[in-house]
Amino acid sequence: MFYSYMDSPVGKLFLAGDPERLRFINFPNEKNPVVPDSDWVEMPAFFTSVVAELEEYFAGGRRHFSVDIQPQGTDFQLSVWHALQKVPYGKTVSYGELAKRVGNPNASRAVGAANGANPIPIIIPCHRVIGAGGNLTGFGGGLAVKQFLLELEGAIA
């Protein structure tokens, strides 16, 4: 596994992936940050395209990502993360609505847990999920980062 760090407007981001795909974006100040194993290799050059797309996103010029990703999780988590990728830039969705979209309208808490376990935030836009009343709720990078991302996308003022 390769890894690198990237400076961004929301702080330093940890990036990790295998030779084929990006597997993690992590906020180092998270409660459970991804930490490189002893056999992981720091290789910034591997992440050139990821960094370029994230920089374009933060500059307001990218709305869709094209980097190959490979999140790993349960079938349910993968279905939630797939549904998240269909939430358009600049839009938000509630946990309940996302539960309906994955075919289980009573699973809003499970959707919240899957959202919280998202290994590739920003690219898999878990920040676009908000409470039923429109309030901002948990985010691995913190609520200030979530607010920043939603404001960047024009989803909130």
ABEGO torsion letter per residue (X at the ends): XBBBBBBBAAEBBBBBBBAABBABBBBAABABBBBBBAABBBBAAAAAAAAAAAAAAAAGABABBABBBBBBBBAAAAAAAAAAAABBBGBBBBAAAAAAAAGBAAAAAAAAAAAAABABBGABBAAABBBAAGBBBBBAAEAAAAAAAAAAAGABX
